[in-house]
């Protein structure tokens, strides 16, 4: 889903830092004040939202949409990292085994864990 709000139009580096600060529990008022002071934010706002600034309502909407998307991406990345680590360990245990076989075993183990 393509997001179109004020925060969604900011550079990715600004959004990523904002998302991390949200994850760290930083307060909305502090975040809004900080965002509105950044030159890159001011440039986007001047070009696309003249005479407007980012509000706490914009941040609230971000938490419901773009931030949740970011959280899901972070979780997927973590799962992939863990699977790569496990795959490396399995690769050593199953030297010479095919990748499909290793992945099948990982998925089977994960399904068994989920059923328990």
Residue pairs with C-beta under 8 A, 6 or more apart in sequence:
1 65
1 69
2 8
3 65
3 66
3 69
5 58
5 61
5 62
5 65
5 66
6 44
6 45
6 48
6 49
6 52
6 54
6 58
7 15
7 18
7 35
7 54
7 58
7 59
7 61
7 62
7 66
8 15
8 62
8 66
9 44
9 48
10 18
10 35
10 40
10 41
10 44
11 40
11 44
14 35
14 38
14 40
14 41
15 66
15 70
16 70
18 31
18 35
18 62
19 66
19 67
19 70
19 71
21 31
22 31
22 62
22 63
22 67
23 71
28 56
28 59
28 60
29 56
31 59
32 54
32 55
32 56
32 58
32 59
35 41
35 54
36 42
36 45
36 53
36 54
41 54
45 52
45 53
45 54
83 106
86 106
87 102
87 103
87 106
90 97
90 102
90 105
90 106
91 97
91 102
94 101
94 102
94 105
